[in-house]
């Protein structure tokens, strides 16, 4: 299978917002979007997106994971960017119709169909820096993806960045491309200089997240992670892991913690990144002030493995969906 996110189904779902209303959605052949060079998105970054997956079960049917939660998060992102907000049924049905059209293209677990709804402002006005886009295009891409852990789970190495932020305080919880652009340069620089996989952004010593994933600490009894606020993304995988952890008897401790506390705790706690692509990925090493610090024994820990498998069991239809996370297609 091709590199993650580079292979696409041959149709996509699309709808347009014009004259104050959403037009009916359609499934169309995948093709470049016609766009005016003055489109708002190209100049003022009026864009947001989501990323989640559909899984093909053993009986040949498909399930979309946390569809309506992702729709709600995208509506929140659109509102924060002052973009036209897609109606719940419009966006949900666009996703469902697209998945239904490509059920046969969904590879068997642990592979899946990655879904990328995207909303862009298309108003042709280069003088609208302080005005919202009153025209928009909403589309959904479908991409068959393989197992993120092909070749086995590898503990990651993170640079602890205790000065710079990943995003701005008002847009940190918005899933917009600008946040990823802001993290790209520092991440590439850190990879080149320190040989790390990601940067853990901890502005003013406040442990937050990496460029594309939430951060958690775990032991046999407890899961610790930063409480939700507007400075970082409210990950759906994070929320799912915390719910399953509570189901399994872990104490879930959503609290602010500092780099100093983090460095003390990694001697006895496991660390992990949570996200749609990798589910729950172990962290084996932190790099801070030029020193490499192992997380426990620098190997993948049993609690990360346990909770990742618990989530995957729900997604793959091997465990009951007791929280109503799955939408059948």
N, C-alpha and C positions, 0 to 999 in steps of 0.2 A: 504493500500500500504506500502511496505517496506521503511526503512529509506532511505533518499535521497542518490542516487548513489550506492546502494547495489543490485539492481535488474537489470538484463540485458536481452536484446533480445538474441535469440539463435543463431544468426549469426552476423558476423562483416565483415567490409571491410578491405582488406589488400593489400599492394603493397610493393615491395622490390627494393632497389637501389643497383645494382651490376654491376661491370665492366663498370662504368661510365655512366650508364643509368637506368632509371626507367623501371621496368618490368610491364606488364599489371596488373591492379588491379583485384581482384576477391572478391566475397562474399563467405565466408566460414563459416562452423559451428564454433561457439565460443569455443575456446580451448586454453590451455596454449601455449605460444610462445616458440619454441625451441631456446635456446640462449647459445652461448659459455660463460663459466664463465669469460673469458677475454674480453668480449664485452665492448667496449668503454664507453657505457652508465653506466655500473655498477661501473666504476672506476673514470670517469671524467665528469659525469653528462651531457653528450651530449643528452639532451632531451628537447623538447618543446611540448606544447599542446594547444588546444583551448576548449572552452566550450560554447555551445549555444543550442537553442531549436527549435524543430518543433512542430507546433500546429495543432490539428485536428479541422476543421471548421464544422459548422452545416450540410453542404452538404456532409460530409464524406471525403472531400479532405484534403490534408495537406499543410501547408506552413512552410518553414524554414526561421527563422528570421536572416537577415543580413548575409547570407551565404558567399557572395563574400567578404564582409569586414573582416570576420573572416579568410577566406582563405588568404587574403592579409596580415593580421596581423601574421598568422602562417608563411608565407613566410619570413616576416621580422625577426621573431624570429629565424627561421632556418638559415638565413643568418648571424645573429649576433653570433650564436653558431658555424658557419662554417660547418653546416650540409648540405647535399644535399638538395636543395630547391625543393619542390614538384611543378610541373607545375599546373597552375590554373585549367585547365580542369580536370586533373587527380584527384586532391583532391575534387573539387566540385562535380564531377560525382560519386566519391566514397560515398560521403555523400548522394547525391540524390538517388542513387541506394539502399543504405541501408535503407533510410527512406521509399522509395517506397515498399520495401520488408516487412516493418513493419507498414504500415499505420493503419492496423486494431488493432495494439497494442498500438496506441497512445490514451491515455485517454482524455476525454473531458476537456476543460478548466474549472477551472484554472490549471488543471494538463497538462502535456506535455511530449514530448520525448526529453530527454537531450542527446546531442551529444558530444562525446569527441574524436576528432581527436588527435592522438599522434604520434610524430616522435622521433625515438631513433637511436643513433649511434650503430652499431653492429660489427664494425671492431674488430676482436680478437687480441688486441695488448695492453698489460699492460705497454708498454714503450712509449705510445703515449700521454703523458701528455701535450706536447707542439705541438701536431699534430692533425689535424681534423680526424674524422671518414670518411673514403671513402666508407663505406657500411652503409646502413640504412634500417630500416623497418618503414613503415607508416601504421597506422591502425586507424579505426574509430569504437568506441563502441556506442551503443544505449541503453539508460536506461530510461524506463518509470518512471516518478517522479510525486509525488502528489503536492498539493498546499503547497508552502513554508510557507504560513501563516495559516495553519490549526489551528483552535482555535482562530483566530483573530490576527491582527497586534499588536505586542508588542514593545514599544519603547525600544531601546537598551541602555546599559550603556557602555561607552568607557573610558579606561585609556588613558590619554594624556601623551605620552612618548616623552619628548623634548630633548633627547640626542641621542638615538640609531636610526639607519635607518632600514627600512624594508629590503632593498636590497643594492646592490652596484650601483653607479652612472651609470656605463656602461651597467648593465643588468636589471635595474629597469623596463624598458619598454618591456623586453623580458618575454614572458609567459613560464617560465621554472621552473621545480620543485624545484630547489635550492632556489628560492626566497621564496617559501612557507615553505621550511625547515628552512630557516633563521628566519622566523617570528613565527614558531611554539613554540619554547621554551619560548620566552618572552610573548607570548599570554597565554600559559598554566600557567606560573608563575603569570601573572596578574589576571587570573581567580581565582586561588587559594588564592591569597593574598587580592584582592580587590572585588571579586565577579562580575567582569565585563564580558561583552560578547566578546569584541574585544579590541585591542590596536590601537590607532590612532598615527601613527609614525610621529613625527615632529622633525627631526634631526636639532639641532642648532636652534630650535624654528620655523622652516619652516613647516607649516602644509601640510602634503602630503596625506597619505592614510592608511587604515588598512591592515591587512595581506591578505585580499581577496576582498577588495571593495574600490571604490573611495569615497571621502567625499565631500559633498556639504552643503552650507548654503542657505536658502531660506526665503523670506518674500513675501508679496503680490505683490511686484513690481520687485524683483531682485533675480537672482540665482548667487551665488559666488562659484567658485571652482578654484583650482590651475591650471595654464596654463600647457600645455603639455611640458614635457621635458623627458630626458632619465632616470630620477630617479624613475619614478613610472609608473604603467601600464596604457595604454591608453584604458580605458574601453569602450566597445561598448554600454553598457547601459548608461554610462555617456554621450557619444556622442548623443545618441538617446534622452535622457531627455533634454539635452541642446537645441537640435533642436526643440523639441516639446514646450519647454518653450518659445523660441523665437517666434514660431508660435502663441502662446497664449498671446503674448504681454509683457512677462517678459523681463527685461534687463539682458542679460547674461554677467557676468563680470568674465572673466578668468584672475585672478591676483594672484600673490604671497601674502600670508598673514601669520602673525605670531601667535604664541600661545597667546600673549598678546592681539592682535586684536580679536582673536577667543573668548577669555573669556569675552571681552567687548560686542561682538555682540550676544552671545547666550541668553542674556536677552531679545532680541527682535526678533531674527531670529530663524527659525526652522533649524534643522540639519538632515542630512540623509546620508545613505550609498547606493551606487548604484552598482548593480552587476547582473549577469545573474540569479542566483538562487532566489534572493529576490527582484529583480527589483529595488524598491526604498523603503528602510526601515527607519523609523524614529528613531532618536537618542533622548533619553529623558534625559540622565544624562552624565556629564563628571566628571571624577575623576582626580584631579590634585593636586599634593603635599599633598596627604592625605585627601583632601576635596572633597565632592560631590557637584557638581554644576548643578542645573537643567537647561535644555535647555527650555527657556520660562517657561511654566507651567509643564514641564516634560511629557506632553501628546503628542500623535500623532497630528501633525498640519494639517491644511486644504490644504496647498500648496503641501506638500508631497503626500497627498492622491490624490489630483487633478491630479498631473503629473504622478503618478503611474497608475491611472486608464486610463489616456490618452494613455499611452504606451500600456497597456494591451488591450485597445479597438482596436488598430491597429493589435496587435498580434492575437487577437481572431476573427478578421474579422468583428468587430462591428463599425469600422471607416475606412475611406478611407486610403489607403497606398499611400499617396501623395509624399513620398520620395523614393519609389521603394525599400523598405527594404525586401520585402517578395519574396521568390522563391516558386512557386507552384510545387507540386509534383503530 
